[in-house]
Amino acid sequence: MRPVLAVLAVVLGLSSLAYSQELYPLSKPASNMPSGSLSYILNTKVLAGEGAPAYRFQPELAYGVGKLFMLHGTLFFSDVNASDQRFEGGSLFGQVRFLSQDAVHEHFRMAAYGRFSATNKPLQGPRVNLLGEHSGLELGVVATKLVNKFAVAGRVSYVQLADFRQGLGFVSAHAWQYNLSLGLLLLPKTYETFEETNLNVYVEFIGGALELAYAPTDETLRGGIPAGSYLDIAPSVQLIFNSQTRLSLAYRTPIAGNQAALAQHTVVLILNHLVFGAFR
Amino acid sequence: MKRLFLLLLSLGLFGAGQAQIESAELTASGLTCSLCSRAIAEELKELPFIEKVTVNLAASGFNLAFKQGQEVDLDAIAQAVEDAGFAVSELYITAQVAERPVTVRNNTHVPFGTGQLHFMEVEQTSLEGTVRLRLLDEQFVPKKEFKQRQKETNYECYTTGHMGQGMQRHRVYHVTLASR
């Protein structure tokens, strides 16, 4: 729990400093999508370490159900520990914005969210991952402070793990996840038109902790995650075209903790296209 | 019957209140990026009475031109900005308040379309033709400003935004005179 508190302290410290951008490639801010808008998201991850790289392909559809509520649905495909790309599961994510303090070029917002992931993989690996590896339910809160061209967001969540592959359902294993995301709008210096391409740079710190190691009670079953914690750093660049389409490139690598990543180097490429008022 | 007629007349239900809103300028809060501004512009363009939206990206400003002869719904404008995920921090309208000169005093109501205007923070003055007004209701000002004004005023209509009961219930927009 100590890293969680440290991140919270940094977030609160930074938010009091007060300095765009919150369209983080690897995490979501407290702001939701515009009501009635639809997003098509194509997310490709390249996991490079020892041996040949593995690929994750995760298409996602997101909808702004109301001004305060959005839903995301994601499908997981990968060739991690497999010879070819195969369908491995999916995830449903919902977020409710419950606090908004808006001023011109400024806001402080908070939201609560939940994610339910189900995969056809057993609960095993070096660390918990609800975005492609493991099944479970995540409940969390996120806070975002935006001031002019700078945005900082902090998130803490609780994860209840499950193993649907082996018919165990929810198991007696839970984890904490947290992150701190910082973003800055570099270009344009001064906005004039919607058509100008935006350049944002980000750095995200993504961490997690599993206090008690998980092992299935039945020795005939597969599974197991060691106790411990991890902290990754993920710098990224993002281009926004026509105030509508985002192309983000991120690199993620562990910097602290005793829980290894599946791969030492992960490169993530994300294309996100927003359709305003999709069903009118 | 005559009384009722006069009452209805004073409420503007017989079209006694001129309400030709010619244009509006709004400032939105809670955003910096052009994607956010575009979300607001797209919502505003969908309103049936809006002719054109001109955006000042750097200032989060939106100038609205309205279609001739269409009734402008100011509440729908605020709702559109909120649906995009943001809030209105300032809304100015340029409108025909009266064909004949009308005397305006602080905290008095003037018929306006199917509703009324409640003037706040004004000296007694005579208005005629086109005037520029700033809207002061909850959805058109920052939350803090609304709470402050709510504390300072004794008029319940500022909180509710409405007057009257049943069929005679009507919208009261709270405004102050703005310089051009």
Boltz contact constraints between the chains, C-beta under 6 A:
constraints:
  - contact:
      token1: [A, 20]
      token2: [B, 32]
      max_distance: 6.0
  - contact:
      token1: [A, 20]
      token2: [B, 33]
      max_distance: 6.0
  - contact:
      token1: [A, 21]
      token2: [B, 33]
      max_distance: 6.0
  - contact:
      token1: [A, 31]
      token2: [B, 85]
      max_distance: 6.0
  - contact:
      token1: [A, 34]
      token2: [B, 39]
      max_distance: 6.0
  - contact:
      token1: [A, 34]
      token2: [B, 84]
      max_distance: 6.0
  - contact:
      token1: [A, 34]
      token2: [B, 85]
      max_distance: 6.0
  - contact:
      token1: [A, 35]
      token2: [B, 83]
      max_distance: 6.0
  - contact:
      token1: [A, 67]
      token2: [B, 82]
      max_distance: 6.0
  - contact:
      token1: [A, 67]
      token2: [B, 83]
      max_distance: 6.0
  - contact:
      token1: [A, 67]
      token2: [B, 85]
      max_distance: 6.0
  - contact:
      token1: [A, 102]
      token2: [B, 29]
      max_distance: 6.0
  - contact:
      token1: [A, 102]
      token2: [B, 30]
      max_distance: 6.0
  - contact:
      token1: [A, 102]
      token2: [B, 87]
      max_distance: 6.0
  - contact:
      token1: [A, 103]
      token2: [B, 29]
      max_distance: 6.0
  - contact:
      token1: [A, 104]
      token2: [B, 29]
      max_distance: 6.0
  - contact:
      token1: [A, 104]
      token2: [B, 60]
      max_distance: 6.0
  - contact:
      token1: [A, 104]
      token2: [B, 89]
      max_distance: 6.0
  - contact:
      token1: [A, 105]
      token2: [B, 32]
      max_distance: 6.0
  - contact:
      token1: [A, 107]
      token2: [B, 30]
      max_distance: 6.0
  - contact:
      token1: [A, 148]
      token2: [B, 32]
      max_distance: 6.0
  - contact:
      token1: [A, 190]
      token2: [B, 58]
      max_distance: 6.0
  - contact:
      token1: [A, 191]
      token2: [B, 34]
      max_distance: 6.0
  - contact:
      token1: [A, 191]
      token2: [B, 57]
      max_distance: 6.0
  - contact:
      token1: [A, 191]
      token2: [B, 58]
      max_distance: 6.0
  - contact:
      token1: [A, 194]
      token2: [B, 34]
      max_distance: 6.0
  - contact:
      token1: [A, 194]
      token2: [B, 38]
      max_distance: 6.0
  - contact:
      token1: [A, 240]
      token2: [B, 35]
      max_distance: 6.0
  - contact:
      token1: [A, 243]
      token2: [B, 34]
      max_distance: 6.0
  - contact:
      token1: [A, 243]
      token2: [B, 35]
      max_distance: 6.0
  - contact:
      token1: [A, 243]
      token2: [B, 38]
      max_distance: 6.0
  - contact:
      token1: [A, 276]
      token2: [B, 42]
      max_distance: 6.0
